[in-house]
Amino acid sequence: MKPIQTSKFSCRPILLLLGVIAAAFLGGCSFLRPHDDPTRFYVLTVPHAATERFADSEFQKLRIGLKPVEVPTYLRSKSMVLRTGTNEIHFAEFDRWAEPLDQGISRVMKENLSAAPNVASVTLNSHGDDSLNCEVAIRILACEGVRVEKGTSSIRFAATWEVRPVGTNSTATKRGGFTADAVAWSGKDYGQLAERISEAIADASIALAADLPIQAKSFPNPTPEIIKP
């Protein structure tokens, strides 16, 4: 009787290979499991007390048109922007604006200006509407957080504008602007950053309302506006 011959190929390498494949498959299954999305979205809002900060005076109410707000290219990203150095910025990967920043600023500016005692109505994206008393073009210079390693983090918001009369023969354009105080924020709480920027926009609205013509059919001579550095 012939002895049973064993295969010259060992089964051990095959078992090891099967074990590696099984482990890889089981480990890969974790990629199929749902993961929480860490992305958070924020909106600009109108502070509750913003409408109470306008001075009580008698004004002729004006119909205002707001042209599309102009923002720098680096602010057109939905990611919230942090300035980490004089010439260095950081885009927050998981903290984003819920709407394009220029549209958010326009919306909040409209709500704030509508509460001004010298404003009857505000029309967004106006263009040559003869029913308006004046049109406003706003240019944003900065709208971001400033984060420092040592010291207090703050916000950075600045804007300029041009107010032009509509429906008159006057071609006078009044130029003005606003720079927010470097209000502190935590440097990590992006909800707080959105709140601080909203407050800065409310303050800018008050300054803009003060730059509007006193009467609907008259326009003050343009005067230079000093913008804080």
WORALIN-V612542 format. One record per residue. N is the residue number from 1. RES is the residue in one letter. SS is DSSP state (~ for helix, > for strand, _ for the rest). PSI is psi in radians with two decimals (none if undefined). Layout:
n=<N;N>
res=<RES;RES>
ss=<SS;SS>
psi=<PSI;PSI>
This chain:
n=<1;2;3;4;5;6;7;8;9;10;11;12;13;14;15;16;17;18;19;20;21;22;23;24;25;26;27;28;29;30;31;32;33;34;35;36;37;38;39;40;41;42;43;44;45;46;47;48;49;50;51;52;53;54;55;56;57;58;59;60;61;62;63;64;65;66;67;68;69;70;71;72;73;74;75;76;77;78;79;80;81;82;83;84;85;86;87;88;89;90;91;92;93;94;95;96;97;98;99;100;101;102;103;104;105;106;107;108;109;110;111;112;113;114;115;116;117;118;119;120;121;122;123;124;125;126;127;128;129;130;131;132;133;134;135;136;137;138;139;140;141;142;143;144;145;146;147;148;149;150;151;152;153;154;155;156;157;158;159;160;161;162;163;164;165;166;167;168;169;170;171;172;173;174;175;176;177;178;179;180;181;182;183;184;185;186;187;188;189;190;191;192;193;194;195;196;197;198;199;200;201;202;203;204;205;206;207;208;209;210;211;212;213;214;215;216;217;218;219;220;221;222;223;224;225;226;227;228;229>
res=<M;K;P;I;Q;T;S;K;F;S;C;R;P;I;L;L;L;L;G;V;I;A;A;A;F;L;G;G;C;S;F;L;R;P;H;D;D;P;T;R;F;Y;V;L;T;V;P;H;A;A;T;E;R;F;A;D;S;E;F;Q;K;L;R;I;G;L;K;P;V;E;V;P;T;Y;L;R;S;K;S;M;V;L;R;T;G;T;N;E;I;H;F;A;E;F;D;R;W;A;E;P;L;D;Q;G;I;S;R;V;M;K;E;N;L;S;A;A;P;N;V;A;S;V;T;L;N;S;H;G;D;D;S;L;N;C;E;V;A;I;R;I;L;A;C;E;G;V;R;V;E;K;G;T;S;S;I;R;F;A;A;T;W;E;V;R;P;V;G;T;N;S;T;A;T;K;R;G;G;F;T;A;D;A;V;A;W;S;G;K;D;Y;G;Q;L;A;E;R;I;S;E;A;I;A;D;A;S;I;A;L;A;A;D;L;P;I;Q;A;K;S;F;P;N;P;T;P;E;I;I;K;P>
ss=<_;_;_;_;_;_;_;_;_;_;_;~;~;~;~;~;~;~;~;~;~;~;~;~;~;~;~;~;~;~;~;~;_;_;_;_;_;_;_;>;>;>;_;_;_;_;_;_;_;~;~;~;~;_;_;_;_;_;_;_;_;>;>;>;>;>;_;_;_;>;_;_;~;~;~;_;_;_;>;>;>;>;>;>;>;_;_;>;>;>;>;>;>;>;>;>;>;_;_;_;~;~;~;~;~;~;~;~;~;~;~;~;~;~;_;_;_;_;>;>;>;>;>;>;_;_;_;_;_;_;_;_;_;>;>;>;>;>;>;>;>;>;>;>;>;>;_;_;_;_;_;_;_;>;>;>;>;>;>;>;>;>;>;>;>;_;_;_;_;_;_;_;>;>;>;>;>;>;>;_;_;_;_;>;_;_;_;_;_;~;~;~;~;~;~;~;~;~;~;~;~;~;~;~;~;~;~;~;~;~;_;_;_;_;_;_;_;_;_;_;_;_;_;_;_;_;_;_;_>
psi=<2.23;2.43;2.62;2.24;2.36;2.59;2.47;-0.21;2.14;2.54;-0.20;-0.80;-0.62;-0.72;-0.68;-0.73;-0.74;-0.64;-0.72;-0.75;-0.75;-0.73;-0.71;-0.68;-0.81;-0.67;-0.63;-0.39;-0.43;-0.44;-0.34;-0.21;2.51;2.46;2.57;2.36;2.05;-0.06;2.35;2.50;2.49;2.65;2.70;2.54;2.92;2.06;2.53;-0.66;0.10;-0.73;-0.26;-0.11;-0.09;2.41;2.49;1.90;2.87;2.10;2.69;2.15;2.38;2.64;2.02;2.46;2.25;2.08;2.84;2.31;2.37;2.24;2.67;2.71;-0.68;-0.29;0.02;-0.16;2.58;-0.31;2.42;2.51;2.36;2.33;2.07;0.02;3.03;-0.74;0.35;2.29;2.76;2.29;2.08;2.12;-0.68;0.14;1.96;2.73;2.46;-0.15;2.79;2.39;-0.68;-0.66;-0.65;-0.74;-0.73;-0.77;-0.79;-0.64;-0.75;-0.81;-0.72;-0.81;-0.57;-0.38;-0.14;2.48;-0.32;0.26;2.20;-0.69;2.77;2.21;2.22;2.61;0.74;2.71;1.76;0.55;1.98;-0.23;-0.15;2.75;-0.60;2.74;2.56;2.24;2.14;2.34;2.13;2.26;-0.58;2.50;1.42;2.99;2.68;2.06;2.25;2.60;-0.72;2.04;-2.91;2.18;2.68;-3.08;2.86;1.99;2.26;2.53;2.65;2.80;2.83;2.28;2.11;2.31;2.63;2.48;0.27;2.96;-0.08;2.42;0.17;2.39;2.18;2.25;2.44;-3.05;3.07;2.41;2.16;2.66;2.67;1.25;2.42;2.58;2.93;-0.39;-0.14;-0.51;1.76;-0.42;-0.70;-0.66;-0.79;-0.66;-0.76;-0.72;-0.66;-0.71;-0.65;-0.69;-0.66;-0.74;-0.67;-0.62;-0.68;-0.76;-0.69;-0.74;-0.62;-0.33;-0.11;2.68;2.57;-0.66;2.68;-0.60;0.28;2.78;2.22;2.67;2.39;2.35;2.55;2.49;2.23;2.14;2.27;2.43;none>
